[in-house]
Amino acid sequence: MKIEQIYTGCLAQGAYYIESNGDVAIIDPLREVKPYLNRAKRDNATIKYIFETHFHADFVSGHVTLSKETNAPIIYGPNANPKFEAIIATDGQEFKLGNLTIIALHTPGHTMESTTYLLRDETGKDHAIFSGDTLFLGDVGRPDLAQKMGDLTIEDLAGNLYDSLRQKIMVLSDDVIVYPAHGAGSACGKNMMKETVDSLGNQKKVNYALRADMTKKEFISEVTKGLLPPPEYFPANVKLNREGYDDFETVLKRGAQALSPRAFEAAANETSAIILDVRSQDAYEKGHIPSSIFIGLDGDFAPWVGALIADVQQPLLLITEKGQEEEAITRLSRVGFDQTLGYLKGGFEAWKKASMEYDVVSSITAEAFKTAYETHKTNVFDMRRESEFLSEHILDAHNTPLNFINDYLAEFKSNQPFFIHCAGGYRSMIAASILKSRGIHNLINIKGGFSAIKETSIQVSDFVCPSTL
């Protein structure tokens, strides 16, 4: 028996490869399927099943393409209604995989089709669960993503999740291994641990949602409080996962078109494409195409694209470092952004060599900011999450979280210079690019963000332990 967790940190997502006697099952695969095909080939094995724990909202799964490549059936749990051929398992249905058995446990709550897959070893002993978004380490799946199904409310879904956990999962042995679909950083939960594998027994001790004496009323209250609105691209990803999508290779071929600076400019004008600059924040600061949006590959790239661009049908043109073109297209496609039309051949240096117009971001060190702020008391806008801001912030600063920057545009429209910062500089550079694209240029970015600011003697609020919500 082989169990391999294939964890993608930039999505905080875990896919799974299970092999026994030449039979392979893949659980919740990513969109680009070659790694699974190559892995099975190395094992001289055949992919027999593709299991999906639910219709994912935060990424586009590779189930459709992988099934096409292998003829392996796609398996969902009860209540699933895909637009393509699939096996809709009944609660308790068994699937043989070599010497192993995989059992579908219907665990509605995160969504109504959510299903946990229980793996039994060759002796018939319960070995592991692949819990999808039903059970995370330290948390459970948020119950607010499937409310559009009939008259269901968030409380109804939370109640279903309570029953699923206690009737299907908590009754299992403490030594059962928990393999979740996500870890810390995913928007599908609010309090996940950084670890990606644990025992069920330990989760019963440390996971607030598995407290043995918790009533259903208490559970509903706990799991529904403090939920931020889900990213706007989530419904589009659910639709793609339910109805199907272009193969990744098609998306890659369309996006990997090298365009000269003049052709790049013409394409931007003709298609209303967003110019997405995925280089480092330092490179963007020193020079960028006017009105381009910065979201760097070295941060939480795909989630921020999804949160801020939102419309997966939006055409995109890319500016990357040399050799990062395919990586950018790949990571965009994972969250459903398939309309990449090409990239700037030769990168930003080619743009400058062609004597094309470019812009810079005004930035200042934390020490220089201290002097300027104490002398002029200029407005400071903090782009961190509200919980980060409440924990500790510059006195008199305004909290304008990057997620909701469009709600605060009126606050930035003044003739006076103002400062922006986040925790370390990544989010504030994204904010700077968005504001400049809106014609707001009188901003000054603080290098190093709040981490650097705290190293100065500037006065900040008293520290309060940050909320995990």
Beta strands, then each sheet from edge to edge (+ up, - down):
strand 1: 2-8
strand 2: 13-20
strand 3: 23-27
strand 4: 46-51
strand 5: 74-76
strand 6: 87-88
strand 7: 94-97
strand 8: 100-106
strand 9: 115-120
strand 10: 126-132
strand 11: 177-180
strand 12: 198-199
strand 13: 258-259
strand 14: 274-277
strand 15: 293-294
strand 16: 316-319
strand 17: 340-344
strand 18: 363-364
strand 19: 380-382
strand 20: 398-399
strand 21: 418-421
strand 22: 443-446
sheet 1: 1+ 2- 3+ 4+ 5+ 6+
sheet 2: 7+ 8- 9+ 10- 11- 12+
sheet 3: 13+ 17+ 16+ 14+ 15+
sheet 4: 18+ 22+ 21+ 19+ 20+
end
